[in-house]
Amino acid sequence: MSNNLPTQVVRFEGPVEAYEATRDEIIKLLRQVETGLEAHDKRASLSGGINWGHVGDLNGILHVLNDLKGRLHKTGEYKK
């Protein structure tokens, strides 16, 4: 399974360029997550109906997204 991490190190002039490039990558990934969720919905519907496995898939994704939200908003374990 590919994790889509870059295979080579990219050098930036400074932190601003690195920040902006990384932010752009995050925005692309968020769009891919949305597309993937829509595809998951379709597969679940076509596979004979939604089952607990599909629920488990979404719960795993929800856990990761809540962790990311906590990092960005400094809540939960990331609260200072």
ZADREN-120762 format. One record per residue: residue number from 1; residue in three letters; chain; x, y, z of N, C-alpha, C, O, CB in turn. Coordinates in nm, 3 decimals. Glycine has a CB too. Example, Ala and Ser with C-alpha at 12.3 -4.5 7.8 and 13.67 -1.06 7.14 Angstrom:
BEGIN
+-------+------+------+---------+---------+---------+---------+---------+---------+---------+---------+---------+---------+---------+---------+---------+---------+---------+
: vexnu : voba : dogu :      nX :      nY :      nZ :     caX :     caY :     caZ :      cX :      cY :      cZ :      oX :      oY :      oZ :     cbX :     cbY :     cbZ :
+-------+------+------+---------+---------+---------+---------+---------+---------+---------+---------+---------+---------+---------+---------+---------+---------+---------+
:     1 :  ALA :    A :   1.319 :  -0.569 :   0.780 :   1.230 :  -0.450 :   0.780 :   1.320 :  -0.330 :   0.780 :   1.424 :  -0.332 :   0.846 :   1.131 :  -0.447 :   0.905 :
:     2 :  SER :    A :   1.285 :  -0.225 :   0.708 :   1.367 :  -0.106 :   0.714 :   1.290 :   0.003 :   0.787 :   1.341 :   0.114 :   0.804 :   1.408 :  -0.060 :   0.572 :
+-------+------+------+---------+---------+---------+---------+---------+---------+---------+---------+---------+---------+---------+---------+---------+---------+---------+
This chain:
BEGIN
+-------+------+------+---------+---------+---------+---------+---------+---------+---------+---------+---------+---------+---------+---------+---------+---------+---------+
: vexnu : voba : dogu :      nX :      nY :      nZ :     caX :     caY :     caZ :      cX :      cY :      cZ :      oX :      oY :      oZ :     cbX :     cbY :     cbZ :
+-------+------+------+---------+---------+---------+---------+---------+---------+---------+---------+---------+---------+---------+---------+---------+---------+---------+
:     1 :  MET :    A :   0.085 :  -0.118 :   0.000 :   0.000 :   0.000 :   0.000 :   0.089 :   0.123 :   0.000 :   0.178 :   0.135 :   0.084 :  -0.096 :   0.000 :   0.122 :
:     2 :  SER :    A :   0.066 :   0.214 :  -0.091 :   0.145 :   0.335 :  -0.102 :   0.093 :   0.441 :  -0.006 :  -0.028 :   0.456 :   0.012 :   0.143 :   0.388 :  -0.247 :
:     3 :  ASN :    A :   0.185 :   0.514 :   0.056 :   0.143 :   0.621 :   0.145 :   0.154 :   0.757 :   0.079 :   0.128 :   0.859 :   0.143 :   0.226 :   0.619 :   0.271 :
:     4 :  ASN :    A :   0.191 :   0.760 :  -0.048 :   0.198 :   0.882 :  -0.128 :   0.294 :   0.986 :  -0.074 :   0.277 :   1.105 :  -0.100 :   0.063 :   0.942 :  -0.140 :
:     5 :  LEU :    A :   0.395 :   0.944 :   0.002 :   0.496 :   1.037 :   0.048 :   0.594 :   1.064 :  -0.065 :   0.617 :   0.977 :  -0.150 :   0.570 :   0.982 :   0.172 :
:     6 :  PRO :    A :   0.653 :   1.184 :  -0.068 :   0.748 :   1.213 :  -0.174 :   0.866 :   1.117 :  -0.170 :   0.911 :   1.077 :  -0.062 :   0.797 :   1.357 :  -0.164 :
:     7 :  THR :    A :   0.916 :   1.080 :  -0.287 :   1.028 :   0.987 :  -0.293 :   1.162 :   1.057 :  -0.292 :   1.266 :   0.993 :  -0.276 :   1.018 :   0.901 :  -0.417 :
:     8 :  GLN :    A :   1.160 :   1.189 :  -0.308 :   1.285 :   1.263 :  -0.302 :   1.266 :   1.387 :  -0.216 :   1.155 :   1.439 :  -0.203 :   1.332 :   1.301 :  -0.443 :
:     9 :  VAL :    A :   1.375 :   1.433 :  -0.157 :   1.370 :   1.551 :  -0.073 :   1.367 :   1.675 :  -0.161 :   1.447 :   1.689 :  -0.254 :   1.490 :   1.555 :   0.026 :
:    10 :  VAL :    A :   1.275 :   1.765 :  -0.131 :   1.264 :   1.890 :  -0.205 :   1.326 :   2.000 :  -0.120 :   1.295 :   2.012 :  -0.001 :   1.115 :   1.922 :  -0.242 :
:    11 :  ARG :    A :   1.413 :   2.078 :  -0.179 :   1.479 :   2.188 :  -0.109 :   1.404 :   2.319 :  -0.137 :   1.367 :   2.346 :  -0.251 :   1.629 :   2.200 :  -0.151 :
:    12 :  PHE :    A :   1.384 :   2.397 :  -0.034 :   1.316 :   2.525 :  -0.047 :   1.413 :   2.636 :  -0.007 :   1.510 :   2.613 :   0.066 :   1.188 :   2.530 :   0.040 :
:    13 :  GLU :    A :   1.386 :   2.756 :  -0.057 :   1.470 :   2.870 :  -0.022 :   1.458 :   2.905 :   0.125 :   1.554 :   2.946 :   0.189 :   1.434 :   2.990 :  -0.108 :
:    14 :  GLY :    A :   1.339 :   2.888 :   0.177 :   1.318 :   2.923 :   0.317 :   1.190 :   2.864 :   0.371 :   1.121 :   2.791 :   0.300 :   1.316 :   3.073 :   0.334 :
:    15 :  PRO :    A :   1.159 :   2.895 :   0.496 :   1.041 :   2.836 :   0.559 :   0.909 :   2.878 :   0.495 :   0.813 :   2.801 :   0.495 :   1.038 :   2.871 :   0.703 :
:    16 :  VAL :    A :   0.903 :   2.998 :   0.441 :   0.777 :   3.043 :   0.379 :   0.744 :   2.956 :   0.258 :   0.630 :   2.912 :   0.243 :   0.788 :   3.193 :   0.336 :
:    17 :  GLU :    A :   0.842 :   2.931 :   0.172 :   0.820 :   2.847 :   0.054 :   0.785 :   2.704 :   0.095 :   0.697 :   2.642 :   0.035 :   0.945 :   2.847 :  -0.036 :
:    18 :  ALA :    A :   0.853 :   2.653 :   0.196 :   0.824 :   2.518 :   0.243 :   0.684 :   2.509 :   0.301 :   0.612 :   2.413 :   0.275 :   0.927 :   2.475 :   0.348 :
:    19 :  TYR :    A :   0.646 :   2.609 :   0.379 :   0.513 :   2.613 :   0.439 :   0.405 :   2.616 :   0.331 :   0.310 :   2.538 :   0.336 :   0.498 :   2.735 :   0.531 :
:    20 :  GLU :    A :   0.421 :   2.704 :   0.234 :   0.321 :   2.718 :   0.128 :   0.309 :   2.590 :   0.044 :   0.198 :   2.549 :   0.010 :   0.356 :   2.835 :   0.038 :
:    21 :  ALA :    A :   0.421 :   2.529 :   0.012 :   0.418 :   2.406 :  -0.067 :   0.351 :   2.294 :   0.011 :   0.273 :   2.216 :  -0.044 :   0.560 :   2.364 :  -0.108 :
:    22 :  THR :    A :   0.382 :   2.285 :   0.139 :   0.322 :   2.181 :   0.223 :   0.173 :   2.206 :   0.240 :   0.094 :   2.112 :   0.236 :   0.391 :   2.175 :   0.360 :
:    23 :  ARG :    A :   0.134 :   2.331 :   0.258 :  -0.008 :   2.365 :   0.270 :  -0.083 :   2.327 :   0.143 :  -0.193 :   2.274 :   0.150 :  -0.025 :   2.515 :   0.300 :
:    24 :  ASP :    A :  -0.024 :   2.355 :   0.028 :  -0.086 :   2.316 :  -0.100 :  -0.105 :   2.166 :  -0.109 :  -0.208 :   2.119 :  -0.157 :   0.000 :   2.365 :  -0.217 :
:    25 :  GLU :    A :  -0.007 :   2.089 :  -0.062 :  -0.018 :   1.943 :  -0.063 :  -0.131 :   1.897 :   0.029 :  -0.204 :   1.804 :  -0.004 :   0.115 :   1.878 :  -0.019 :
:    26 :  ILE :    A :  -0.145 :   1.962 :   0.144 :  -0.253 :   1.926 :   0.238 :  -0.388 :   1.952 :   0.174 :  -0.479 :   1.870 :   0.186 :  -0.239 :   2.007 :   0.370 :
:    27 :  ILE :    A :  -0.403 :   2.064 :   0.106 :  -0.530 :   2.096 :   0.039 :  -0.563 :   1.990 :  -0.066 :  -0.678 :   1.947 :  -0.077 :  -0.524 :   2.236 :  -0.026 :
:    28 :  LYS :    A :  -0.462 :   1.947 :  -0.142 :  -0.484 :   1.840 :  -0.242 :  -0.527 :   1.711 :  -0.173 :  -0.618 :   1.642 :  -0.219 :  -0.356 :   1.816 :  -0.326 :
:    29 :  LEU :    A :  -0.461 :   1.678 :  -0.062 :  -0.497 :   1.556 :   0.010 :  -0.639 :   1.562 :   0.064 :  -0.711 :   1.462 :   0.058 :  -0.399 :   1.531 :   0.125 :
:    30 :  LEU :    A :  -0.680 :   1.677 :   0.115 :  -0.817 :   1.690 :   0.167 :  -0.920 :   1.669 :   0.057 :  -1.024 :   1.608 :   0.079 :  -0.836 :   1.828 :   0.231 :
:    31 :  ARG :    A :  -0.891 :   1.719 :  -0.062 :  -0.981 :   1.695 :  -0.176 :  -0.986 :   1.546 :  -0.210 :  -1.092 :   1.493 :  -0.241 :  -0.935 :   1.777 :  -0.299 :
:    32 :  GLN :    A :  -0.870 :   1.480 :  -0.204 :  -0.866 :   1.337 :  -0.232 :  -0.941 :   1.258 :  -0.125 :  -1.004 :   1.156 :  -0.156 :  -0.720 :   1.289 :  -0.241 :
:    33 :  VAL :    A :  -0.936 :   1.303 :  -0.001 :  -1.012 :   1.237 :   0.106 :  -1.161 :   1.248 :   0.078 :  -1.235 :   1.151 :   0.092 :  -0.978 :   1.299 :   0.244 :
:    34 :  GLU :    A :  -1.205 :   1.366 :   0.038 :  -1.346 :   1.385 :   0.007 :  -1.390 :   1.295 :  -0.109 :  -1.496 :   1.232 :  -0.102 :  -1.374 :   1.531 :  -0.028 :
:    35 :  THR :    A :  -1.310 :   1.288 :  -0.213 :  -1.339 :   1.202 :  -0.327 :  -1.340 :   1.055 :  -0.283 :  -1.426 :   0.978 :  -0.325 :  -1.236 :   1.224 :  -0.439 :
:    36 :  GLY :    A :  -1.245 :   1.018 :  -0.200 :  -1.239 :   0.882 :  -0.150 :  -1.360 :   0.845 :  -0.066 :  -1.409 :   0.733 :  -0.073 :  -1.114 :   0.861 :  -0.070 :
:    37 :  LEU :    A :  -1.408 :   0.940 :   0.013 :  -1.527 :   0.915 :   0.095 :  -1.650 :   0.893 :   0.006 :  -1.732 :   0.806 :   0.033 :  -1.552 :   1.033 :   0.190 :
:    38 :  GLU :    A :  -1.661 :   0.973 :  -0.099 :  -1.773 :   0.954 :  -0.192 :  -1.764 :   0.818 :  -0.260 :  -1.866 :   0.751 :  -0.277 :  -1.773 :   1.066 :  -0.299 :
:    39 :  ALA :    A :  -1.644 :   0.776 :  -0.299 :  -1.626 :   0.644 :  -0.361 :  -1.660 :   0.533 :  -0.261 :  -1.719 :   0.432 :  -0.298 :  -1.481 :   0.627 :  -0.412 :
:    40 :  HIS :    A :  -1.621 :   0.553 :  -0.135 :  -1.653 :   0.454 :  -0.030 :  -1.804 :   0.441 :  -0.015 :  -1.856 :   0.330 :  -0.002 :  -1.589 :   0.495 :   0.106 :
:    41 :  ASP :    A :  -1.875 :   0.555 :  -0.018 :  -2.022 :   0.552 :  -0.009 :  -2.082 :   0.469 :  -0.122 :  -2.170 :   0.386 :  -0.099 :  -2.078 :   0.695 :  -0.014 :
:    42 :  LYS :    A :  -2.034 :   0.491 :  -0.243 :  -2.086 :   0.417 :  -0.358 :  -2.056 :   0.269 :  -0.347 :  -2.144 :   0.186 :  -0.371 :  -2.026 :   0.472 :  -0.488 :
:    43 :  ARG :    A :  -1.933 :   0.234 :  -0.310 :  -1.897 :   0.092 :  -0.296 :  -1.981 :   0.025 :  -0.188 :  -2.027 :  -0.089 :  -0.205 :  -1.748 :   0.076 :  -0.263 :
:    44 :  ALA :    A :  -2.002 :   0.096 :  -0.078 :  -2.082 :   0.039 :   0.031 :  -2.225 :   0.014 :  -0.014 :  -2.284 :  -0.089 :   0.019 :  -2.080 :   0.133 :   0.153 :
:    45 :  SER :    A :  -2.280 :   0.107 :  -0.089 :  -2.418 :   0.093 :  -0.136 :  -2.432 :  -0.020 :  -0.237 :  -2.533 :  -0.091 :  -0.239 :  -2.465 :   0.223 :  -0.197 :
:    46 :  LEU :    A :  -2.330 :  -0.037 :  -0.322 :  -2.337 :  -0.138 :  -0.427 :  -2.303 :  -0.279 :  -0.378 :  -2.334 :  -0.377 :  -0.445 :  -2.243 :  -0.100 :  -0.539 :
:    47 :  SER :    A :  -2.242 :  -0.289 :  -0.263 :  -2.194 :  -0.419 :  -0.217 :  -2.299 :  -0.495 :  -0.136 :  -2.265 :  -0.586 :  -0.060 :  -2.070 :  -0.401 :  -0.133 :
:    48 :  GLY :    A :  -2.422 :  -0.461 :  -0.151 :  -2.528 :  -0.532 :  -0.079 :  -2.574 :  -0.457 :   0.044 :  -2.647 :  -0.513 :   0.126 :  -2.479 :  -0.669 :  -0.039 :
:    49 :  GLY :    A :  -2.534 :  -0.336 :   0.058 :  -2.578 :  -0.254 :   0.170 :  -2.466 :  -0.227 :   0.268 :  -2.365 :  -0.298 :   0.272 :  -2.693 :  -0.320 :   0.242 :
:    50 :  ILE :    A :  -2.486 :  -0.125 :   0.346 :  -2.385 :  -0.086 :   0.444 :  -2.382 :  -0.187 :   0.557 :  -2.486 :  -0.227 :   0.609 :  -2.412 :   0.057 :   0.498 :
:    51 :  ASN :    A :  -2.260 :  -0.227 :   0.595 :  -2.244 :  -0.321 :   0.706 :  -2.147 :  -0.262 :   0.808 :  -2.096 :  -0.152 :   0.789 :  -2.194 :  -0.459 :   0.656 :
:    52 :  TRP :    A :  -2.122 :  -0.338 :   0.916 :  -2.035 :  -0.287 :   1.024 :  -1.892 :  -0.265 :   0.979 :  -1.820 :  -0.184 :   1.038 :  -2.037 :  -0.383 :   1.141 :
:    53 :  GLY :    A :  -1.849 :  -0.334 :   0.876 :  -1.715 :  -0.310 :   0.823 :  -1.703 :  -0.170 :   0.766 :  -1.601 :  -0.104 :   0.784 :  -1.683 :  -0.413 :   0.716 :
:    54 :  HIS :    A :  -1.807 :  -0.127 :   0.696 :  -1.808 :   0.010 :   0.641 :  -1.806 :   0.112 :   0.754 :  -1.738 :   0.215 :   0.745 :  -1.931 :   0.031 :   0.551 :
:    55 :  VAL :    A :  -1.882 :   0.084 :   0.860 :  -1.883 :   0.174 :   0.976 :  -1.745 :   0.181 :   1.038 :  -1.699 :   0.289 :   1.077 :  -1.987 :   0.126 :   1.080 :
:    56 :  GLY :    A :  -1.678 :   0.067 :   1.048 :  -1.542 :   0.064 :   1.102 :  -1.445 :   0.146 :   1.018 :  -1.360 :   0.216 :   1.072 :  -1.494 :  -0.079 :   1.112 :
:    57 :  ASP :    A :  -1.459 :   0.137 :   0.886 :  -1.376 :   0.218 :   0.797 :  -1.389 :   0.366 :   0.831 :  -1.290 :   0.437 :   0.848 :  -1.414 :   0.193 :   0.650 :
:    58 :  LEU :    A :  -1.515 :   0.410 :   0.841 :  -1.539 :   0.552 :   0.867 :  -1.494 :   0.593 :   1.007 :  -1.446 :   0.705 :   1.025 :  -1.685 :   0.583 :   0.849 :
:    59 :  ASN :    A :  -1.510 :   0.505 :   1.104 :  -1.464 :   0.538 :   1.240 :  -1.313 :   0.557 :   1.245 :  -1.263 :   0.643 :   1.317 :  -1.507 :   0.429 :   1.338 :
:    60 :  GLY :    A :  -1.239 :   0.476 :   1.170 :  -1.094 :   0.492 :   1.164 :  -1.056 :   0.626 :   1.103 :  -0.965 :   0.694 :   1.152 :  -1.031 :   0.379 :   1.083 :
:    61 :  ILE :    A :  -1.125 :   0.663 :   0.996 :  -1.100 :   0.792 :   0.931 :  -1.138 :   0.906 :   1.025 :  -1.064 :   1.005 :   1.036 :  -1.180 :   0.803 :   0.798 :
:    62 :  LEU :    A :  -1.251 :   0.893 :   1.092 :  -1.295 :   0.995 :   1.186 :  -1.193 :   1.018 :   1.297 :  -1.166 :   1.132 :   1.335 :  -1.430 :   0.956 :   1.247 :
:    63 :  HIS :    A :  -1.136 :   0.911 :   1.347 :  -1.034 :   0.920 :   1.453 :  -0.914 :   1.003 :   1.405 :  -0.867 :   1.091 :   1.476 :  -0.987 :   0.779 :   1.496 :
:    64 :  VAL :    A :  -0.865 :   0.974 :   1.287 :  -0.750 :   1.046 :   1.231 :  -0.784 :   1.193 :   1.209 :  -0.704 :   1.280 :   1.241 :  -0.704 :   0.982 :   1.098 :
:    65 :  LEU :    A :  -0.902 :   1.220 :   1.154 :  -0.942 :   1.359 :   1.127 :  -0.960 :   1.438 :   1.257 :  -0.925 :   1.555 :   1.262 :  -1.071 :   1.362 :   1.045 :
:    66 :  ASN :    A :  -1.015 :   1.375 :   1.360 :  -1.029 :   1.443 :   1.489 :  -0.893 :   1.475 :   1.548 :  -0.877 :   1.580 :   1.611 :  -1.109 :   1.357 :   1.586 :
:    67 :  ASP :    A :  -0.795 :   1.387 :   1.530 :  -0.660 :   1.414 :   1.577 :  -0.602 :   1.534 :   1.504 :  -0.542 :   1.622 :   1.566 :  -0.570 :   1.290 :   1.557 :
:    68 :  LEU :    A :  -0.619 :   1.538 :   1.373 :  -0.571 :   1.651 :   1.294 :  -0.638 :   1.781 :   1.336 :  -0.572 :   1.885 :   1.348 :  -0.593 :   1.626 :   1.146 :
:    69 :  LYS :    A :  -0.768 :   1.776 :   1.358 :  -0.842 :   1.895 :   1.402 :  -0.788 :   1.943 :   1.536 :  -0.773 :   2.064 :   1.557 :  -0.993 :   1.865 :   1.413 :
:    70 :  GLY :    A :  -0.760 :   1.851 :   1.627 :  -0.703 :   1.888 :   1.756 :  -0.570 :   1.958 :   1.743 :  -0.542 :   2.056 :   1.813 :  -0.687 :   1.765 :   1.843 :
:    71 :  ARG :    A :  -0.486 :   1.908 :   1.651 :  -0.356 :   1.974 :   1.628 :  -0.373 :   2.115 :   1.576 :  -0.306 :   2.207 :   1.622 :  -0.274 :   1.893 :   1.528 :
:    72 :  LEU :    A :  -0.465 :   2.133 :   1.481 :  -0.484 :   2.264 :   1.420 :  -0.549 :   2.364 :   1.515 :  -0.517 :   2.483 :   1.510 :  -0.568 :   2.251 :   1.296 :
:    73 :  HIS :    A :  -0.640 :   2.317 :   1.601 :  -0.714 :   2.407 :   1.690 :  -0.662 :   2.404 :   1.833 :  -0.716 :   2.471 :   1.922 :  -0.862 :   2.370 :   1.689 :
:    74 :  LYS :    A :  -0.555 :   2.327 :   1.856 :  -0.496 :   2.317 :   1.990 :  -0.599 :   2.276 :   2.094 :  -0.615 :   2.341 :   2.197 :  -0.431 :   2.450 :   2.030 :
:    75 :  THR :    A :  -0.670 :   2.165 :   2.063 :  -0.769 :   2.111 :   2.157 :  -0.729 :   1.970 :   2.195 :  -0.634 :   1.914 :   2.139 :  -0.913 :   2.113 :   2.096 :
:    76 :  GLY :    A :  -0.802 :   1.912 :   2.292 :  -0.773 :   1.775 :   2.333 :  -0.630 :   1.762 :   2.385 :  -0.584 :   1.846 :   2.463 :  -0.795 :   1.679 :   2.216 :
:    77 :  GLU :    A :  -0.560 :   1.658 :   2.343 :  -0.424 :   1.635 :   2.392 :  -0.325 :   1.741 :   2.347 :  -0.214 :   1.749 :   2.400 :  -0.377 :   1.500 :   2.346 :
:    78 :  TYR :    A :  -0.364 :   1.823 :   2.250 :  -0.274 :   1.928 :   2.198 :  -0.299 :   2.064 :   2.266 :  -0.232 :   2.163 :   2.235 :  -0.292 :   1.943 :   2.047 :
:    79 :  LYS :    A :  -0.395 :   2.066 :   2.358 :  -0.425 :   2.190 :   2.429 :  -0.309 :   2.225 :   2.521 :  -0.255 :   2.140 :   2.591 :  -0.557 :   2.176 :   2.510 :
:    80 :  LYS :    A :  -0.272 :   2.351 :   2.520 :  -0.159 :   2.396 :   2.603 :  -0.203 :   2.434 :   2.742 :  -0.120 :   2.473 :   2.824 :  -0.089 :   2.513 :   2.539 :
+-------+------+------+---------+---------+---------+---------+---------+---------+---------+---------+---------+---------+---------+---------+---------+---------+---------+
